[in-house]
Amino acid sequence: MTRPKVLFVGRTRYRLPLAESLARKWDALSERMDVRVLASGTGSDPRFRLLPPRRLDGPRFYAALPFAVARELREFRPDAIVAESPYEAAAAELARRAARSRAQLVVEVHGDWRTHTRLYGSRLRRLLTPAADALAGWAVRRADAHRAVSGFTASLVAATGRPPAGVFTTYSDLASFTREPVAPVPPAPRALFVGVLERYKNVETLAAAWRLVAARVPGAELELVGDGTLTAVAEGLAREGVRWRRRLEPAELSAALDGARALLLPSASEGLPRVAIEAFVRGRAVVGARAGGIPDIVQDGRNGLLVEPGDAAALAAATERVLAEPGLAERLGRGAQESAPEWLSTPEEYADRVLAVVRSVLR
């Protein structure tokens, strides 16, 4: 059977040549399809067409994207376009309409696209909400098929009137988390937060909850890993004794998970949180919010605890339990480790699933 020609369009910023972890993913896709990738970044790879980062990079990237997609439609002539989100899909739809292309459009839905202007970056982004919602919704409706990453994101697609053609996680290289045997849950009352410091991660709720925990649990420690527009929240916690690091490499993150009794995930919205999978692989429970795709992966009482989003008192109480209640973190950690295989895949399995979605629209 002829390999389909597929143009992948996304906002991801690449540095070529690809790191080994990313190369495994793209090599597996390239074995099954004739692949072209249109994204942002620097370096050289015959499969990639990269728009170099510039000042005001986001607006300039999206302004240039329809023209870049149109060029690929003329030169590469793909059978299908796979867009990383509804925003890239909007650019692809404009391009294929202008070019009168018959390439089929697949939109990936990794999260709730409506949060990008409401809960991320500057609050001035809210001014773009009506236009952004309309454009993204139009792209989702115009797509020929959709790929969701969780039950939650599948429900967003289904609300448009069509079920997704596939529901599966994106491949992630978890070698740094599987390399060493799972360490026992430590006795020290230490918790970990990992994530961008943006409103959708509910870091202000996290800070309020942690102050309650620190007042009630002797010796309680929090390690916070992340960077973003809400660094003032992290700076305030750091002045109160919280350890804050802006970034960790995968092996360092694995060690940080080993040193904690639980991962805290109070997000107001998530598609399918990769960091929860990483915590499960290391046998650590997740204390999370009942929001977005978090309940798709965190089962209350089995591999973590769930609380209502934005409820600092409830988050503090659940955190206090895993830090201080005898045997709870260990029991939930065993459940987390047992859950991990449900969310793991090889590059080949992931590529087979992508190919199945592409073939479904080409039929």
C-alpha positions in Angstrom: 0.0 0.0 0.0 1.3 3.5 -0.9 2.5 5.5 2.0 0.4 8.6 2.4 2.1 12.0 2.2 1.3 13.9 5.5 2.1 17.5 6.4 2.4 18.0 10.2 1.8 21.6 11.3 2.5 22.8 14.8 3.8 25.6 17.0 6.5 23.3 18.6 9.9 24.8 18.5 12.6 22.4 17.3 16.4 22.5 17.4 17.8 20.3 14.7 19.3 17.7 14.5 16.6 16.1 16.6 17.5 14.8 20.1 17.4 11.0 20.3 14.0 11.0 22.1 12.3 13.0 19.4 14.1 11.2 16.6 12.5 7.9 17.7 9.0 9.4 17.3 9.6 11.1 13.9 11.6 8.1 12.5 8.6 5.8 13.4 6.2 8.2 11.7 8.5 8.4 8.7 8.6 4.7 8.2 4.9 4.6 7.8 4.2 7.9 6.0 6.0 10.4 3.7 6.4 13.1 6.4 6.9 16.8 6.2 6.9 18.9 9.3 6.1 22.7 9.4 6.9 24.3 12.7 9.2 26.8 14.5 12.9 26.4 15.2 16.4 26.2 13.8 18.7 23.7 12.2 18.5 21.3 9.3 16.6 18.1 8.5 15.2 17.2 5.1 11.8 16.4 6.6 11.5 19.8 8.4 10.5 23.3 7.2 11.1 25.6 10.2 10.1 29.2 10.6 12.9 30.8 12.6 12.0 32.4 16.0 11.8 36.2 16.0 10.7 39.1 18.2 7.0 38.9 18.8 7.4 35.3 17.7 3.9 34.0 18.4 1.9 36.6 16.4 4.4 36.6 13.6 4.4 32.8 13.5 0.6 32.6 13.1 0.5 35.4 10.6 3.0 33.7 8.4 1.6 30.2 8.9 -1.2 30.2 6.2 1.4 31.3 3.6 3.8 28.6 4.7 1.2 25.9 4.6 0.1 27.1 1.1 3.7 26.8 -0.1 3.8 23.2 1.2 0.5 22.4 -0.5 2.0 23.5 -3.8 5.4 21.9 -3.4 4.9 18.8 -1.2 1.3 18.2 -2.2 0.3 16.2 0.9 -2.6 13.8 1.0 -3.4 14.9 4.6 -2.5 17.7 7.0 -2.2 17.0 10.8 -2.5 20.2 12.8 -1.2 20.3 16.4 -4.1 22.3 17.6 -7.2 24.2 16.3 -5.1 27.3 15.9 -2.7 25.7 13.4 -5.8 24.0 11.9 -7.3 27.4 11.2 -4.1 28.4 9.3 -4.2 25.1 7.4 -7.9 25.6 6.5 -7.3 29.1 5.2 -4.4 27.8 3.1 -6.2 24.8 1.6 -9.2 26.9 0.7 -7.0 29.5 -1.0 -5.1 26.7 -2.9 -8.3 24.7 -3.5 -6.4 21.7 -2.1 -8.0 18.3 -1.6 -5.7 17.5 1.3 -7.7 16.1 4.2 -7.4 18.0 7.5 -6.9 16.3 10.9 -7.0 18.4 14.0 -5.3 17.2 17.2 -7.0 18.3 20.4 -4.5 18.2 23.3 -6.6 20.4 25.6 -9.3 23.0 25.8 -8.4 25.5 23.2 -10.5 28.1 24.9 -8.0 28.4 27.8 -5.2 29.9 25.5 -6.6 33.4 25.8 -8.3 33.1 29.2 -5.7 31.3 31.4 -2.3 31.7 29.7 0.1 34.5 29.3 -0.8 38.2 29.8 -4.3 39.1 30.9 -4.5 41.3 27.9 -4.9 38.1 25.9 -8.5 38.1 27.0 -9.2 40.8 24.5 -8.5 38.3 21.8 -11.0 35.7 23.3 -14.0 36.3 21.0 -12.0 36.2 17.8 -9.8 33.3 19.0 -12.8 31.2 20.0 -14.6 31.8 16.8 -11.5 31.0 14.7 -10.6 27.8 16.6 -14.2 26.6 16.6 -14.5 27.2 12.9 -11.3 25.2 12.3 -12.6 22.3 14.4 -15.9 22.2 12.6 -14.2 22.4 9.2 -11.8 19.6 9.9 -12.2 16.2 8.2 -11.2 14.3 11.4 -10.0 14.8 14.9 -7.6 13.1 17.2 -8.1 13.5 21.0 -5.6 12.6 23.8 -8.1 11.8 26.6 -11.7 11.3 27.4 -12.0 15.0 28.3 -10.6 16.3 25.0 -12.7 13.7 23.1 -15.8 15.2 24.8 -14.8 18.6 23.4 -14.7 17.2 19.9 -18.0 15.3 20.4 -19.7 18.5 21.4 -19.1 19.7 17.8 -21.3 16.8 16.6 -18.7 14.3 15.6 -16.7 11.8 17.7 -12.9 11.8 17.2 -11.3 9.4 14.8 -8.8 8.4 17.5 -8.2 8.9 21.2 -4.7 8.2 22.3 -1.8 9.9 24.0 1.2 11.5 22.2 4.3 9.4 22.4 6.7 10.6 25.1 10.2 9.3 25.8 10.1 8.2 29.4 13.5 6.4 29.4 14.8 8.7 32.2 11.9 7.7 34.4 12.1 3.9 33.7 15.9 3.5 33.8 16.1 3.0 37.6 14.0 0.8 39.9 11.2 2.6 41.6 12.4 4.1 44.9 10.4 3.6 48.1 8.2 6.5 49.1 10.4 8.7 51.5 9.3 9.3 55.0 10.0 13.1 54.8 6.8 15.2 54.3 7.9 16.6 50.9 5.6 17.4 48.0 6.4 18.4 44.4 4.8 20.7 41.9 6.0 20.7 38.2 4.4 22.9 35.6 4.5 26.3 33.8 3.7 29.2 36.1 0.5 30.2 34.3 -3.1 30.8 35.5 -4.4 27.5 34.1 -2.1 25.6 36.5 -3.8 27.3 39.5 -0.4 28.2 41.1 -2.1 30.9 43.2 -4.4 28.2 44.7 -1.3 26.0 45.2 0.4 28.8 47.1 -2.6 29.4 49.4 -2.9 25.7 50.0 0.7 25.2 50.8 0.7 27.9 53.4 -2.0 26.0 55.2 -0.1 22.8 55.0 3.2 24.3 56.2 1.4 25.7 59.3 -0.1 22.3 60.1 2.5 19.6 59.2 5.8 19.9 61.0 8.8 19.9 58.7 6.6 20.0 55.5 8.6 20.8 52.4 7.6 21.8 48.9 9.7 21.7 45.8 8.4 23.8 43.0 9.6 23.5 39.4 8.5 25.8 36.7 8.7 29.2 35.0 6.1 31.5 33.4 4.3 34.8 33.8 3.4 34.1 37.5 7.0 34.0 38.8 6.0 36.4 41.5 4.0 33.6 43.2 7.1 31.3 43.1 9.3 34.1 44.4 6.9 34.6 47.4 6.9 30.9 48.2 10.7 30.8 47.9 11.0 33.6 50.5 9.0 31.3 52.8 11.4 28.4 52.4 10.0 26.6 49.3 12.7 25.3 47.0 12.1 26.8 43.5 13.8 25.7 40.3 12.8 27.0 36.9 13.6 23.9 35.0 14.8 20.3 35.5 16.2 17.9 32.9 14.3 14.5 32.8 16.8 12.6 35.0 16.7 15.4 37.5 12.9 15.4 37.5 12.9 11.7 38.0 15.1 12.2 41.1 12.8 15.0 42.4 9.8 12.6 42.1 11.7 10.0 44.0 12.3 12.5 46.8 8.6 13.4 47.2 5.6 11.6 48.7 3.3 13.0 46.0 2.9 15.3 43.0 0.6 18.2 43.3 -1.5 19.0 40.2 -4.1 21.7 41.0 -4.7 22.8 37.4 -7.9 24.5 36.3 -7.5 22.8 32.9 -5.5 20.0 31.4 -5.7 17.8 28.3 -3.8 14.8 29.6 -1.0 15.8 32.0 2.3 14.1 31.0 3.8 14.9 34.4 1.1 12.7 36.0 2.3 9.8 33.8 5.9 10.5 34.9 4.8 10.4 38.5 3.0 7.1 38.1 6.1 5.6 36.4 8.1 6.5 39.5 5.3 5.1 41.8 4.1 8.5 43.2 0.6 9.5 43.9 -1.0 12.6 42.4 -3.1 15.1 44.4 -5.0 16.8 41.6 -8.0 18.9 40.7 -11.2 17.4 39.3 -10.7 19.4 36.1 -10.1 18.7 32.4 -8.3 15.5 31.7 -6.9 15.0 35.2 -9.8 12.6 36.3 -9.1 10.6 33.2 -5.8 9.5 34.6 -6.1 10.1 38.4 -8.5 7.8 40.1 -9.5 9.1 43.6 -8.4 6.6 46.2 -6.5 4.3 43.8 -3.5 6.3 42.5 -4.2 9.7 43.9 -6.6 12.1 45.5 -9.0 14.6 43.7 -10.3 17.9 44.9 -12.4 20.6 43.4 -10.4 23.1 41.3 -9.6 26.4 43.0 -10.4 25.1 46.5 -7.3 25.8 48.5 -8.6 24.4 51.7 -9.5 21.0 50.0 -6.1 20.9 48.3 -4.4 21.6 51.6 -6.4 18.8 53.4 -5.6 16.2 50.7 -1.9 17.2 50.6 -1.8 17.0 54.4 -3.2 13.5 54.2 -0.5 12.1 51.8 2.3 13.8 53.8 1.2 12.7 57.2 -1.4 9.9 57.2 0.5 6.6 57.8 0.6 4.3 54.8 -1.5 6.4 52.5 1.2 7.7 50.1 2.7 4.2 49.9 -0.7 2.6 49.0 -1.6 5.3 46.5 2.0 5.1 45.1 1.6 1.3 44.4 -1.7 2.1 42.7 0.1 4.7 40.6 2.8 2.3 39.5 0.2 -0.2 38.6 -1.7 2.4 36.5 1.4 3.6 34.6 1.3 0.9 31.8 -2.2 2.1 30.7 -0.6 5.4 29.5 2.6 4.2 27.9 3.3 3.4 24.3 6.2 2.8 22.0 7.0 5.1 19.1 5.8 2.4 16.7 2.5 2.0 18.5 2.0 5.7 18.4 2.9 5.9 14.7 0.5 3.1 13.9 -2.3 5.0 15.6 -1.6 8.2 13.7 -1.5 6.3 10.5 -4.9 4.7 11.2 -6.4 8.2 11.7 -4.9 9.4 8.5 -6.1 6.4 6.5 -9.6 6.8 8.0 -9.9 10.3 6.4 -8.2 9.2 3.1 -10.8 6.5 2.7 
